[in-house]
Every structure is written in structure tokens, then in C-alpha cells.
Amino acid sequence: MRELHNTTRDVARELARKYSTMSHDELDILESVLVPRKVAKGERVLHEGDICKSIIYIDKGLMRQYYLKNGKEVTEYLAVEGSIMMSIESLFKEVPSLQEIEALEPTILYELPKQRLEEVALHNVNIQILYRKILEESLIVSQIHADLVRFESAENRYRRLCKLSPQIALRAPLLYIASYLQMTPETLSRVRSTVLL
């Protein structure tokens, strides 16, 4: 795996560009919050039963969030570079997580520890805005996925995934894509054969 291809400063700038406008001093503060981490393929960054303490920003790689139901893994979320991940209920209620988060590729991520983020947000409006917009985006992504599996046909679910997240459609294992789209691997294979990427 190559070295961190972005510096912590680059990631602070990227987060500011995406979520909030920041001065040089505010970027310094945001940079001080970020904790870089390299994760090997197959490594879990959150285990079921752990309390989620950070918001995760994926700088490079592919990750999935899943839970166990009747002994089977159910993929709840797949995410690539530029995405945010967290176990939102565990993070905010400080209760054990029902989900696990694992890397599907060698991954470089940056953690935003909730306690530290909230401390600096108390004294900084633009960091408050960034925090709020990250949470808003997370809720919107969850709602889009919930609506997708509730209202769309199998074919349309896959078409929407290809349009909204082409990298996930190309890089994630089919088994996890099928689970995420709430269809069997056989249905996904059939759908993929009729949908040109």
C-alpha cells in the first residue's frame, strides 16, 4: 500500500470545501482534530458491541457497514473515497453498536473523534456548520437508500447505484452489493447482465 497520498491538511481543506467555509486558523483547528489511520483489507474499524466514538472520512479505499441478522451478514452501507461513515445511534447515544464497519480494500481513513469535534465546535461557528452538514448528509444518504429498496424494482435499484456510486458498482464484491440492494446474488447477476455499466 502506498503512503498517505493526502496530508492531514489536504483532508481538512477537502472537508472544509465540501461542508463549510473556513479561515486559515479554522483549518488549523480542524486539522488538529483529524486522526489519520491505515486499515488493511478485511480489518474491522468498529465491532458489534463497541461504542462508536468517531466520524470516519474515507480518504482512499472501500468500506462497508453491516450487521448480523439470523446469523447472516446484511450490508447496510458501502462507501468509497470522499464518503463519511459512522454508527450514528452508537455515536450519539453512546450505546454499543449493532453494526460493524470493515475495510474491503486497503484503506486510508481519517477519524473525527466526536468528543474533540464537539469541544472545538463550541467555540467555532464554521466547525459547527461542518459538523451539522456531515450529519445532514449522513441522514440524507440513509433516506435515499431506504427509499431505493422500498420503492424501486431490482433493476432500477442497480441502475441508481451505478449512477449515484459507480465506483461501488465496479469495486465492491457482488455478494455485498446484492445484500446492500436487498436482492439475492442470482437476481443481481441477472440484473447486471441487462444493465450496461
MDAnalysis code that builds the backbone (N, CA, C; Angstrom):
import MDAnalysis as mda
import numpy as np

u = mda.Universe.empty(591, n_residues=197, atom_resindex=np.repeat(np.arange(197), 3), trajectory=True)
u.add_TopologyAttr("name", ["N", "CA", "C"] * 197)
u.add_TopologyAttr("resid", np.arange(1, 198))
u.add_TopologyAttr("resname", ["MET", "ARG", "GLU", "LEU", "HIS", "ASN", "THR", "THR", "ARG", "ASP", "VAL", "ALA", "ARG", "GLU", "LEU", "ALA", "ARG", "LYS", "TYR", "SER", "THR", "MET", "SER", "HIS", "ASP", "GLU", "LEU", "ASP", "ILE", "LEU", "GLU", "SER", "VAL", "LEU", "VAL", "PRO", "ARG", "LYS", "VAL", "ALA", "LYS", "GLY", "GLU", "ARG", "VAL", "LEU", "HIS", "GLU", "GLY", "ASP", "ILE", "CYS", "LYS", "SER", "ILE", "ILE", "TYR", "ILE", "ASP", "LYS", "GLY", "LEU", "MET", "ARG", "GLN", "TYR", "TYR", "LEU", "LYS", "ASN", "GLY", "LYS", "GLU", "VAL", "THR", "GLU", "TYR", "LEU", "ALA", "VAL", "GLU", "GLY", "SER", "ILE", "MET", "MET", "SER", "ILE", "GLU", "SER", "LEU", "PHE", "LYS", "GLU", "VAL", "PRO", "SER", "LEU", "GLN", "GLU", "ILE", "GLU", "ALA", "LEU", "GLU", "PRO", "THR", "ILE", "LEU", "TYR", "GLU", "LEU", "PRO", "LYS", "GLN", "ARG", "LEU", "GLU", "GLU", "VAL", "ALA", "LEU", "HIS", "ASN", "VAL", "ASN", "ILE", "GLN", "ILE", "LEU", "TYR", "ARG", "LYS", "ILE", "LEU", "GLU", "GLU", "SER", "LEU", "ILE", "VAL", "SER", "GLN", "ILE", "HIS", "ALA", "ASP", "LEU", "VAL", "ARG", "PHE", "GLU", "SER", "ALA", "GLU", "ASN", "ARG", "TYR", "ARG", "ARG", "LEU", "CYS", "LYS", "LEU", "SER", "PRO", "GLN", "ILE", "ALA", "LEU", "ARG", "ALA", "PRO", "LEU", "LEU", "TYR", "ILE", "ALA", "SER", "TYR", "LEU", "GLN", "MET", "THR", "PRO", "GLU", "THR", "LEU", "SER", "ARG", "VAL", "ARG", "SER", "THR", "VAL", "LEU", "LEU"])
u.atoms.positions = np.array([
    [0.848, -1.198, 0.000],
    [0.000, 0.000, 0.000],
    [0.884, 1.248, 0.000],
    [0.542, 2.201, -0.858],
    [1.386, 3.395, -0.890],
    [1.117, 4.278, 0.317],
    [2.008, 5.219, 0.495],
    [1.901, 6.088, 1.668],
    [0.648, 6.962, 1.566],
    [0.317, 7.614, 2.671],
    [-0.828, 8.532, 2.679],
    [-0.689, 9.481, 1.487],
    [-1.650, 9.473, 0.593],
    [-1.497, 10.300, -0.601],
    [-2.011, 11.712, -0.387],
    [-2.732, 11.936, 0.681],
    [-3.118, 13.285, 1.077],
    [-2.556, 13.544, 2.461],
    [-2.199, 14.789, 2.733],
    [-1.788, 15.145, 4.084],
    [-3.041, 15.428, 4.907],
    [-2.861, 15.503, 6.214],
    [-3.990, 15.853, 7.090],
    [-4.525, 17.231, 6.700],
    [-3.630, 18.115, 6.281],
    [-4.053, 19.458, 5.841],
    [-4.930, 19.366, 4.593],
    [-4.523, 18.512, 3.641],
    [-5.328, 18.321, 2.418],
    [-6.738, 17.862, 2.775],
    [-6.831, 16.931, 3.721],
    [-8.142, 16.386, 4.113],
    [-8.962, 17.456, 4.828],
    [-8.329, 18.247, 5.687],
    [-9.035, 19.355, 6.352],
    [-9.595, 20.312, 5.299],
    [-8.774, 20.628, 4.277],
    [-9.220, 21.517, 3.187],
    [-10.404, 20.908, 2.431],
    [-10.307, 19.603, 2.145],
    [-11.368, 18.913, 1.406],
    [-12.682, 18.922, 2.195],
    [-12.601, 18.657, 3.484],
    [-13.804, 18.685, 4.331],
    [-14.389, 20.093, 4.390],
    [-13.526, 21.094, 4.512],
    [-13.989, 22.487, 4.552],
    [-14.651, 22.866, 3.221],
    [-14.032, 22.442, 2.107],
    [-14.581, 22.743, 0.779],
    [-15.972, 22.122, 0.612],
    [-16.117, 20.918, 1.135],
    [-17.358, 20.173, 0.950],
    [-18.470, 20.635, 1.897],
    [-18.096, 21.011, 3.116],
    [-19.125, 21.234, 4.137],
    [-19.216, 22.642, 4.712],
    [-18.155, 23.436, 4.662],
    [-18.179, 24.737, 5.333],
    [-16.998, 25.578, 4.862],
    [-17.146, 26.888, 4.899],
    [-16.034, 27.785, 4.564],
    [-15.194, 28.000, 5.810],
    [-13.871, 27.979, 5.663],
    [-13.020, 28.144, 6.847],
    [-11.834, 29.052, 6.583],
    [-11.470, 29.788, 7.622],
    [-10.260, 30.615, 7.576],
    [-9.043, 29.709, 7.793],
    [-7.870, 30.304, 7.645],
    [-6.616, 29.572, 7.875],
    [-6.574, 29.012, 9.303],
    [-6.965, 29.841, 10.281],
    [-6.958, 29.409, 11.691],
    [-7.945, 28.272, 11.931],
    [-9.108, 28.366, 11.291],
    [-10.122, 27.307, 11.453],
    [-9.638, 25.992, 10.837],
    [-8.950, 26.095, 9.705],
    [-8.361, 24.887, 9.103],
    [-7.343, 24.261, 10.047],
    [-6.562, 25.110, 10.741],
    [-5.595, 24.604, 11.733],
    [-6.326, 23.795, 12.805],
    [-7.442, 24.322, 13.273],
    [-8.219, 23.653, 14.334],
    [-8.775, 22.324, 13.813],
    [-9.375, 22.355, 12.613],
    [-9.938, 21.136, 12.039],
    [-8.843, 20.092, 11.828],
    [-7.700, 20.540, 11.338],
    [-6.568, 19.634, 11.112],
    [-6.138, 18.971, 12.423],
    [-6.197, 19.723, 13.526],
    [-5.788, 19.181, 14.833],
    [-6.751, 18.105, 15.339],
    [-7.982, 18.115, 14.820],
    [-9.000, 17.130, 15.240],
    [-8.808, 15.799, 14.506],
    [-8.367, 15.874, 13.241],
    [-8.293, 14.682, 12.382],
    [-7.224, 13.685, 12.844],
    [-7.614, 12.413, 12.861],
    [-6.681, 11.339, 13.246],
    [-6.529, 10.377, 12.068],
    [-5.360, 10.395, 11.365],
    [-5.186, 9.507, 10.213],
    [-4.988, 8.054, 10.646],
    [-5.467, 7.138, 9.814],
    [-5.345, 5.711, 10.138],
    [-5.304, 4.892, 8.858],
    [-4.365, 3.946, 8.807],
    [-4.310, 2.996, 7.686],
    [-4.974, 1.707, 8.138],
    [-5.812, 1.161, 7.271],
    [-6.559, -0.046, 7.618],
    [-6.329, -1.091, 6.534],
    [-5.990, -2.298, 6.946],
    [-5.757, -3.385, 5.992],
    [-7.080, -3.933, 5.469],
    [-7.041, -4.515, 4.289],
    [-8.223, -5.179, 3.735],
    [-8.704, -6.242, 4.726],
    [-9.999, -6.225, 5.010],
    [-10.579, -7.198, 5.934],
    [-10.567, -6.761, 7.392],
    [-9.864, -5.663, 7.680],
    [-9.791, -5.187, 9.074],
    [-11.068, -4.448, 9.455],
    [-11.533, -4.699, 10.673],
    [-12.726, -4.007, 11.169],
    [-12.294, -2.772, 11.957],
    [-12.964, -1.666, 11.701],
    [-12.676, -0.446, 12.466],
    [-13.731, -0.231, 13.551],
    [-14.836, -0.980, 13.445],
    [-15.857, -0.960, 14.501],
    [-16.428, -2.366, 14.597],
    [-16.454, -2.905, 15.813],
    [-17.030, -4.229, 16.059],
    [-18.403, -4.083, 16.707],
    [-19.273, -5.031, 16.452],
    [-20.560, -5.072, 17.136],
    [-20.280, -5.085, 18.639],
    [-20.998, -4.259, 19.385],
    [-20.808, -4.201, 20.833],
    [-19.876, -3.087, 21.276],
    [-19.047, -2.564, 20.342],
    [-18.199, -1.410, 20.666],
    [-19.035, -0.134, 20.597],
    [-18.586, 0.889, 21.295],
    [-19.237, 2.199, 21.171],
    [-18.487, 2.988, 20.104],
    [-19.220, 3.470, 19.101],
    [-18.633, 4.275, 18.032],
    [-18.289, 5.646, 18.613],
    [-17.010, 6.036, 18.502],
    [-16.570, 7.302, 19.118],
    [-16.159, 8.351, 18.096],
    [-16.154, 7.960, 16.795],
    [-15.661, 8.888, 15.764],
    [-16.515, 8.835, 14.508],
    [-16.501, 9.956, 13.801],
    [-16.999, 10.006, 12.431],
    [-15.802, 9.644, 11.558],
    [-16.013, 8.804, 10.569],
    [-14.924, 8.341, 9.698],
    [-15.058, 9.003, 8.328],
    [-13.957, 9.586, 7.859],
    [-13.883, 10.116, 6.490],
    [-12.924, 9.219, 5.714],
    [-13.398, 8.667, 4.599],
    [-12.559, 7.772, 3.796],
    [-11.776, 8.603, 2.788],
    [-10.458, 8.566, 2.915],
    [-9.581, 9.297, 2.002],
    [-9.256, 8.437, 0.789],
    [-9.054, 7.141, 1.012],
    [-8.741, 6.214, -0.078],
    [-9.207, 4.835, 0.349],
    [-9.924, 4.146, -0.545],
    [-10.335, 2.784, -0.215],
    [-11.832, 2.561, -0.330],
    [-12.242, 1.404, 0.165],
    [-13.633, 0.951, 0.078],
    [-13.985, 0.286, 1.397],
    [-15.127, 0.681, 1.973],
    [-15.544, 0.125, 3.261],
    [-17.014, -0.263, 3.223],
    [-17.372, -1.159, 4.133],
    [-18.787, -1.494, 4.258],
    [-19.200, -1.505, 5.714],
    [-20.471, -1.190, 5.936],
    [-21.086, -1.243, 7.250],
    [-22.144, -2.327, 7.170],
    [-22.162, -3.232, 8.145],
    [-23.106, -4.343, 8.088],
    [-23.516, -4.767, 9.492],
    [-24.564, -5.590, 9.555],
    [-24.996, -6.154, 10.829],
    [-25.358, -7.614, 10.603],
    [-25.481, -8.358, 11.684],
    [-25.845, -9.771, 11.610],
    [-27.333, -9.927, 11.888],
    [-27.994, -10.694, 11.023],
    [-29.418, -10.988, 11.217],
    [-29.604, -12.477, 10.965],
    [-30.060, -13.189, 11.986],
    [-30.221, -14.648, 11.893],
    [-28.945, -15.327, 11.398],
    [-27.819, -14.846, 11.913],
    [-26.530, -15.448, 11.566],
    [-25.978, -15.061, 10.200],
    [-26.698, -14.198, 9.474],
    [-26.231, -13.763, 8.145],
    [-25.844, -12.289, 8.183],
    [-24.803, -11.958, 7.424],
    [-24.376, -10.560, 7.334],
    [-25.274, -9.799, 6.363],
    [-25.766, -8.651, 6.796],
    [-26.586, -7.785, 5.947],
    [-25.832, -6.472, 5.752],
    [-25.468, -6.174, 4.503],
    [-24.720, -4.947, 4.207],
    [-25.676, -3.761, 4.206],
    [-25.356, -2.791, 5.061],
    [-26.218, -1.622, 5.228],
    [-25.709, -0.415, 4.434],
    [-24.378, -0.376, 4.222],
    [-23.805, 0.784, 3.551],
    [-22.463, 0.397, 2.950],
    [-22.202, 0.878, 1.742],
    [-20.911, 0.713, 1.072],
    [-20.405, 2.112, 0.749],
    [-19.108, 2.357, 0.961],
    [-18.596, 3.719, 0.780],
    [-17.170, 3.717, 0.260],
    [-16.886, 4.701, -0.592],
    [-15.552, 4.873, -1.179],
    [-15.003, 6.256, -0.797],
    [-13.881, 6.608, -1.441],
    [-13.211, 7.891, -1.209],
    [-14.212, 9.046, -1.143],
    [-13.970, 9.929, -0.181],
    [-14.802, 11.128, -0.062],
    [-16.087, 10.911, 0.708],
    [-16.284, 9.694, 1.243],
    [-17.521, 9.378, 1.971],
    [-17.291, 9.411, 3.475],
    [-18.410, 9.566, 4.171],
    [-18.438, 9.574, 5.638],
    [-19.107, 8.287, 6.107],
    [-18.596, 7.706, 7.184],
    [-19.224, 6.531, 7.801],
    [-19.259, 6.707, 9.310],
    [-20.290, 6.127, 9.925],
    [-20.378, 6.086, 11.390],
    [-21.542, 5.174, 11.757],
    [-21.528, 4.690, 12.976],
    [-22.704, 4.023, 13.527],
    [-23.431, 5.112, 14.306],
    [-24.419, 5.732, 13.654],
    [-24.953, 7.010, 14.146],
    [-25.622, 6.890, 15.512],
    [-26.380, 5.820, 15.749],
    [-27.050, 5.668, 17.047],
    [-26.016, 5.452, 18.157],
    [-25.033, 4.606, 17.889],
    [-23.979, 4.341, 18.866],
    [-23.193, 5.616, 19.174],
    [-22.893, 6.391, 18.129],
    [-22.112, 7.621, 18.284],
    [-22.826, 8.628, 19.189],
    [-24.126, 8.820, 18.953],
    [-24.829, 9.886, 19.670],
    [-25.444, 9.449, 20.990],
    [-25.834, 8.191, 21.087],
    [-26.396, 7.716, 22.362],
    [-25.332, 7.089, 23.259],
    [-24.128, 6.900, 22.677],
    [-23.028, 6.250, 23.407],
    [-23.452, 4.881, 23.927],
    [-24.082, 4.121, 23.013],
    [-24.503, 2.747, 23.316],
    [-23.735, 1.794, 22.410],
    [-23.630, 0.504, 22.784],
    [-22.917, -0.454, 21.931],
    [-23.518, -0.505, 20.525],
    [-22.643, -0.558, 19.546],
    [-23.071, -0.577, 18.148],
    [-23.659, -1.934, 17.778],
    [-24.699, -1.899, 16.966],
    [-25.263, -3.131, 16.400],
    [-24.591, -3.449, 15.072],
    [-23.835, -2.480, 14.547],
    [-23.175, -2.655, 13.256],
    [-21.679, -2.880, 13.413],
    [-21.095, -3.390, 12.325],
    [-19.645, -3.491, 12.207],
    [-19.252, -2.691, 10.971],
    [-18.045, -2.143, 10.995],
    [-17.510, -1.428, 9.827],
    [-16.178, -2.072, 9.486],
    [-16.012, -2.486, 8.221],
    [-14.763, -3.126, 7.802],
    [-14.286, -2.577, 6.470],
    [-12.966, -2.692, 6.264],
    [-12.350, -2.266, 5.008],
    [-12.423, -3.420, 4.005],
    [-12.886, -3.123, 2.799],
    [-12.934, -4.127, 1.725],
    [-11.715, -4.016, 0.817],
    [-10.963, -2.951, 0.984],
    [-9.687, -2.724, 0.289],
    [-8.733, -2.121, 1.320],
    [-7.420, -2.140, 1.042],
    [-6.537, -1.349, 1.905],
    [-7.039, 0.101, 1.898],
    [-7.237, 0.660, 3.077],
    [-7.952, 1.937, 3.183],
    [-7.172, 2.936, 4.038],
    [-7.241, 4.192, 3.624],
    [-6.717, 5.296, 4.432],
    [-7.932, 6.106, 4.873],
    [-8.086, 6.239, 6.168],
    [-9.225, 6.994, 6.668],
    [-8.745, 8.023, 7.682],
    [-9.615, 8.974, 7.941],
    [-9.363, 9.994, 8.963],
    [-10.539, 9.980, 9.918],
    [-10.232, 9.818, 11.196],
    [-11.277, 9.842, 12.210],
    [-11.454, 11.267, 12.725],
    [-12.712, 11.631, 12.939],
    [-13.045, 12.878, 13.620],
    [-13.669, 12.459, 14.953],
    [-12.856, 12.372, 16.026],
    [-13.413, 11.943, 17.307],
    [-14.521, 12.900, 17.752],
    [-15.689, 12.339, 18.068],
    [-16.862, 13.149, 18.387],
    [-16.608, 14.116, 19.547],
    [-15.985, 13.629, 20.615],
    [-15.763, 14.476, 21.792],
    [-14.906, 15.703, 21.442],
    [-13.838, 15.465, 20.708],
    [-12.933, 16.564, 20.318],
    [-13.635, 17.515, 19.344],
    [-14.371, 16.950, 18.389],
    [-15.094, 17.766, 17.407],
    [-16.096, 18.682, 18.103],
    [-16.808, 18.125, 19.078],
    [-17.805, 18.929, 19.806],
    [-17.134, 20.014, 20.652],
    [-15.963, 19.700, 21.212],
    [-15.230, 20.712, 22.002],
    [-14.864, 21.915, 21.137],
    [-14.311, 21.647, 19.951],
    [-13.890, 22.774, 19.102],
    [-15.096, 23.468, 18.461],
    [-16.169, 22.714, 18.223],
    [-17.376, 23.306, 17.622],
    [-18.039, 24.311, 18.568],
    [-17.868, 24.118, 19.868],
    [-18.444, 25.048, 20.859],
    [-17.952, 26.473, 20.645],
    [-16.718, 26.605, 20.166],
    [-16.092, 27.933, 20.038],
    [-15.935, 28.368, 18.590],
    [-16.502, 27.602, 17.661],
    [-16.259, 27.901, 16.260],
    [-17.475, 27.593, 15.394],
    [-18.093, 28.652, 14.893],
    [-19.338, 28.504, 14.121],
    [-19.124, 27.669, 12.858],
    [-18.020, 27.888, 12.138],
    [-17.817, 27.150, 10.882],
    [-17.584, 25.657, 11.112],
    [-16.988, 25.313, 12.242],
    [-16.827, 23.884, 12.562],
    [-18.170, 23.303, 12.999],
    [-18.997, 24.110, 13.668],
    [-20.377, 23.677, 13.977],
    [-21.133, 23.378, 12.686],
    [-20.989, 24.264, 11.708],
    [-21.681, 24.082, 10.414],
    [-21.193, 22.812, 9.737],
    [-19.876, 22.598, 9.728],
    [-19.301, 21.384, 9.138],
    [-19.886, 20.141, 9.805],
    [-19.921, 20.139, 11.120],
    [-20.439, 19.011, 11.903],
    [-21.897, 18.747, 11.526],
    [-22.701, 19.820, 11.507],
    [-24.123, 19.674, 11.176],
    [-24.320, 19.153, 9.753],
    [-23.530, 19.677, 8.803],
    [-23.699, 19.262, 7.402],
    [-23.265, 17.815, 7.186],
    [-22.247, 17.366, 7.910],
    [-21.849, 15.955, 7.832],
    [-23.019, 15.074, 8.296],
    [-23.658, 15.469, 9.395],
    [-24.781, 14.688, 9.929],
    [-25.973, 14.745, 8.981],
    [-26.243, 15.915, 8.420],
    [-27.341, 16.046, 7.449],
    [-27.101, 15.122, 6.262],
    [-25.869, 15.138, 5.734],
    [-25.553, 14.298, 4.578],
    [-25.747, 12.820, 4.911],
    [-25.316, 12.425, 6.088],
    [-25.446, 11.039, 6.518],
    [-26.921, 10.609, 6.578],
    [-27.760, 11.480, 7.097],
    [-29.195, 11.179, 7.180],
    [-29.826, 11.116, 5.789],
    [-29.420, 12.011, 4.906],
    [-29.962, 12.024, 3.539],
    [-29.562, 10.751, 2.797],
    [-28.301, 10.338, 2.925],
    [-27.826, 9.108, 2.273],
    [-28.639, 7.910, 2.770],
    [-28.892, 7.853, 4.085],
    [-29.697, 6.766, 4.664],
    [-31.115, 6.774, 4.097],
    [-31.689, 7.971, 3.972],
    [-33.057, 8.086, 3.453],
    [-33.132, 7.671, 1.982],
    [-32.136, 8.089, 1.192],
    [-32.111, 7.711, -0.232],
    [-32.053, 6.194, -0.368],
    [-31.202, 5.556, 0.445],
    [-31.084, 4.092, 0.373],
    [-32.375, 3.421, 0.825],
    [-32.979, 3.920, 1.908],
    [-34.234, 3.340, 2.399],
    [-35.330, 3.433, 1.326],
    [-35.421, 4.585, 0.672],
    [-36.427, 4.766, -0.381],
    [-36.139, 3.878, -1.580],
    [-34.865, 3.743, -1.897],
    [-34.451, 2.916, -3.038],
    [-34.936, 1.478, -2.864],
    [-34.640, 0.880, -1.713],
    [-35.010, -0.531, -1.520],
    [-36.509, -0.691, -1.267],
    [-37.152, 0.367, -0.813],
    [-38.587, 0.289, -0.532],
    [-39.424, 0.424, -1.799],
    [-39.020, 1.315, -2.700],
    [-39.898, 1.682, -3.812],
    [-39.439, 1.236, -5.196],
    [-38.163, 0.926, -5.366],
    [-37.649, 0.653, -6.712],
    [-37.574, -0.838, -7.022],
    [-37.705, -1.173, -8.311],
    [-37.515, -2.559, -8.756],
    [-36.038, -2.920, -8.627],
    [-35.728, -4.212, -8.676],
    [-34.335, -4.675, -8.581],
    [-33.480, -4.001, -9.653],
    [-33.993, -3.947, -10.866],
    [-33.220, -3.352, -11.967],
    [-32.959, -1.869, -11.711],
    [-33.991, -1.157, -11.268],
    [-33.824, 0.280, -11.002],
    [-32.901, 0.544, -9.815],
    [-32.938, -0.349, -8.814],
    [-32.019, -0.203, -7.678],
    [-30.581, -0.250, -8.179],
    [-30.301, -1.222, -9.037],
    [-28.931, -1.370, -9.538],
    [-28.558, -0.203, -10.453],
    [-29.490, 0.229, -11.294],
    [-29.230, 1.383, -12.171],
    [-28.902, 2.634, -11.340],
    [-29.668, 2.847, -10.272],
    [-29.432, 4.018, -9.407],
    [-28.069, 3.925, -8.724],
    [-27.703, 2.715, -8.268],
    [-26.387, 2.532, -7.646],
    [-25.286, 2.885, -8.645],
    [-25.423, 2.406, -9.875],
    [-24.411, 2.681, -10.912],
    [-24.299, 4.183, -11.177],
    [-25.441, 4.867, -11.114],
    [-25.448, 6.305, -11.376],
    [-24.913, 7.105, -10.186],
    [-25.376, 6.757, -8.976],
    [-25.001, 7.510, -7.779],
    [-23.598, 7.145, -7.281],
    [-23.225, 5.874, -7.401],
    [-21.944, 5.388, -6.854],
    [-21.269, 4.419, -7.819],
    [-20.838, 4.897, -8.987],
    [-20.257, 3.977, -9.978],
    [-19.060, 3.195, -9.450],
    [-18.253, 3.818, -8.570],
    [-17.080, 3.119, -8.033],
    [-17.471, 1.922, -7.169],
    [-18.567, 2.050, -6.443],
    [-19.048, 0.921, -5.635],
    [-19.510, -0.203, -6.551],
    [-20.238, 0.148, -7.609],
    [-20.715, -0.864, -8.566],
    [-19.547, -1.604, -9.215],
    [-18.437, -0.899, -9.419],
    [-17.268, -1.504, -10.073],
    [-16.372, -2.279, -9.107],
    [-16.254, -1.815, -7.871],
    [-15.223, -2.339, -6.970],
    [-15.720, -3.261, -5.865],
    [-16.948, -3.094, -5.423],
    [-17.419, -3.902, -4.287],
    [-17.762, -5.325, -4.739],
    [-17.490, -6.326, -3.889],
    [-17.883, -7.703, -4.219],
    [-19.388, -7.804, -4.444],
    [-19.778, -8.613, -5.449],
    [-21.193, -8.729, -5.829],
    [-22.068, -9.161, -4.664],
    [-21.541, -10.032, -3.814],
    [-22.310, -10.514, -2.664],
    [-22.758, -9.352, -1.778],
    [-21.847, -8.370, -1.578],
    [-22.170, -7.229, -0.714],
    [-23.086, -6.240, -1.424],
    [-22.887, -6.072, -2.724],
    [-23.784, -5.189, -3.492],
    [-25.207, -5.756, -3.451],
    [-25.331, -7.067, -3.647],
    [-26.654, -7.715, -3.622],
    [-27.321, -7.491, -2.265],
    [-26.563, -7.692, -1.183],
    [-27.100, -7.509, 0.161],
    [-27.517, -6.053, 0.388],
    [-26.671, -5.126, -0.052],
    [-26.958, -3.695, 0.100],
    [-28.229, -3.296, -0.647],
    [-28.429, -3.892, -1.810],
    [-29.610, -3.575, -2.630],
    [-30.801, -4.467, -2.295],
    [-30.633, -5.307, -1.268],
    [-31.683, -6.222, -0.798],
    [-32.225, -7.103, -1.920],
    [-31.278, -7.820, -2.548],
    [-31.654, -8.820, -3.553],
    [-30.685, -9.993, -3.437],
    [-31.043, -11.113, -4.032],
    [-30.141, -12.268, -3.992],
    [-29.006, -12.046, -4.990],
    [-27.863, -12.710, -4.783],
    [-26.774, -12.614, -5.772],
    [-27.233, -13.058, -7.163],
    [-28.144, -14.031, -7.217],
    [-28.650, -14.517, -8.513],
    [-29.435, -13.418, -9.230],
    [-30.286, -12.718, -8.471],
    [-31.051, -11.610, -9.062],
    [-30.103, -10.518, -9.550],
    [-29.081, -10.203, -8.735],
    [-28.118, -9.175, -9.131],
    [-27.401, -9.582, -10.419],
    [-26.980, -10.848, -10.524],
    [-26.302, -11.314, -11.746],
    [-27.202, -11.135, -12.961],
    [-28.469, -11.459, -12.786],
    [-29.421, -11.330, -13.890],
    [-29.596, -9.845, -14.270],
    [-29.746, -9.017, -13.272],
    [-29.929, -7.581, -13.498],
    [-28.689, -6.979, -14.176],
    [-27.504, -7.351, -13.676],
    [-26.247, -6.827, -14.252],
    [-26.100, -7.192, -15.724],
    [-26.588, -8.359, -16.074],
    [-26.442, -8.789, -17.479],
    [-27.327, -7.957, -18.409],
    [-28.357, -7.303, -17.844],
    [-29.243, -6.484, -18.684],
    [-28.911, -4.981, -18.598],
    [-28.079, -4.630, -17.625],
    [-27.727, -3.217, -17.441],
    [-26.258, -3.030, -17.813],
    [-26.008, -2.218, -18.803],
    [-24.619, -1.944, -19.177],
    [-24.057, -0.905, -18.247],
    [-22.880, -1.179, -17.682],
    [-22.239, -0.186, -16.788],
    [-21.765, 1.010, -17.606],
])
